[in-house]
Amino acid sequence: MRIPIFFFVILIVYVFGNIYVLVRGLQALGQVSFVMRVCFSVLFLICSFLFVSFFIFRNSQQIPFTLGHVLYQFGTGWLVFILYMIIFLACTDLIKVFNYSFAYGFYISLFLTFSLLVYGYINYQHPKKQVINLSFNKPLANEEKLKIVAISDWHLGFGTGAKRFKKDIERINAENPDIILIGGDLIDNSVAPVASQEMEKGLNQLKARLGIYMVPGNHEYISGINACRDFLQKTNIQFLPDSLVTLPCGLQIVGRNDHANRNRLSVSEWTSLLDHDKPVIVIDHQPYNLHEAQQMKADLQFSGHTHNGQIIPLNFLIDCLFEVGYGYKKINQTHFYVSSGLALWGPPFRIGTNSEIVVFECSFSQ
């Protein structure tokens, strides 16, 4: 019941937030004609409804990709627009509480919001590369070093156009990785736009000497886990929901099912399957219960899901919700890395955070 209640609360906040901004906008229009005020209200309500309406039609096969892409980015972008307008308008109202005059508060808030959105959009177009050097006190057969490129939260669908998709593939291949790990949420909200754009062809251009491995995220379940599985069978990606792969060199890659699946394998079940004398890498989409990876004696756990909040001030909330909300941390003998994600859910903005590709430069004892 937690998920429906969560989205119900978000919807209520969204509705009242839009009403607040609309009322302040009408106040700012002052003495303009009644027709202008009606036109402003109608346009505002249409923009507000786009966010909700897109999710109603997200699985439709009839929406052209270009139209779906525009509606998706605008509709979800409106969510961020409203958030920042509320923050800035609340600040101007707070100033008025202390009997200070503050003219043009709505227009100043509008300018500041648009400035942030422009910055956030540009920042999103330039993912960063995070290089993490790791040493494992365990041997591999015929391998002293491995380069592992790890990505998460690509969210392919209406939010990711062909141009951005192609650049991301080029960025990954440019690292010449031995292994590619995909930490879930490869697909956004529906397989339909991914299949219609034949994105499996782009995914099949990914190159890694020792293979490409992926776990499901919560969005694979939102999109339909069986439909996602069928789509991935068209690619070179090895799908690992509660699966173990042992490479010829001895490296063990554990793919945990998503935390949303309450029937996923327990720690005790995993422990009995692993050779703890050989390196163990765990891919687990949601970074909950980090002690489980330690109990499995994992050497590295790679996760995503959090997006590092995506925009200020949500990144501060992420830090409160997760033991590691973003970045690298070593706990006892286990290395953890939680990625902010290669792409985004929804609005195409990175404000105070960055999209990223993670490169693990791993060395092993001989």
C-alpha positions, 0 to 999 in steps of 0.5 A: 500500500505504500506506493499508492499512498505515496503517489496519492500524496504527491498528486495532492501536493501537485494539485495545490501547488499548481493552484497556488502558482495560478492564483499568484499569477492571476494576481500579478496580471493585475488589471489586464482584460478578463479575456487575457486572464481566462486565456492565461488560466486555460493555458496554465491548466492545460500545462498542469494536466499534461503531467498526469495525462502522459502517464495515462497514455504511456503504453499507447502504440498510437503516439508518434515518438516525437510527439510523445517525447515532447509531451513527456519532457514538457509534462514532467518538466512542468513538475520541476517548474512548479516546484521552483515557482513555489519555492521562490514565491513562498520566499517573496510571500515570506518577505511580505509577512515582515512588512517589506514591500516586494514588487514584481515577486511573480515575475522575479520568481519566473525569471529565476525558475527559467534560469535554473531550468535552462542551466539544468537542461544544459548540465544534463546534456553533459554526463560526467565520468567518475573513475574509482580505483579498487583493489581486491585481495582475491585472485583471478585466473589470467587477469590482473586488472579489469576495467568495469564500466557501470551505468544505471537509470538510463530510462530509455523511452520517450525521455531519451531521444535517438541523438542522446542515446547514440552519444551515450553508447559512444561514451560507454564504448570509448572507455573500452571496458572489459565488463559493462554493468547496468544497475537497473531502470534501463527502461523508463515507463513502457517498452512501447517507445523503446521497441518502436525506436528499435533501441535494441539495435543501439544496445547491441552496439555496446562492446565489452570483452567479458560481457554486459550484465543487467539487473531489473529495477523498479521501472522494469516492473512498472514497464512490465517485467515480462515485456522487458525480458522479451525486449532484452532477449533481442540484445546482447545484455545478459539479464540477471534477476536473482542470477549468478554468473561466474566468468572464466577468470573466476569473477562472480557477478551476482544479479539481485532482483529488485527490492520491489520484488519481496520474493527475491532470494535471501542473503542466506540463499545467496551465501550458499551459492558463492565461492568466497575465495573469489571476487564477488560483485553484486548489482542491486538496483536500490541501495537498501539494507547494505548489510546484506552485501556485507553478509554475502561477503561481496567485494563490491556492490553497485546500485542506482535508483536514487538519481542523487535526488536529480535536483536541489533540494531533493538531493538532501532528502536522498541523503536522509533516506539512504545510508549511501544516497550517492557516491562511494563508501567502503564499509568493512571489506565491502566497497559500495557505489551508488550512481546518480544515473546516466539519464533521468526519470522525467524532467530533463534537468540536472540542478545541483547533481550530474548524470554520470558513467562510472568506471571501476579500475579494478586490480586483483591480487595474484 
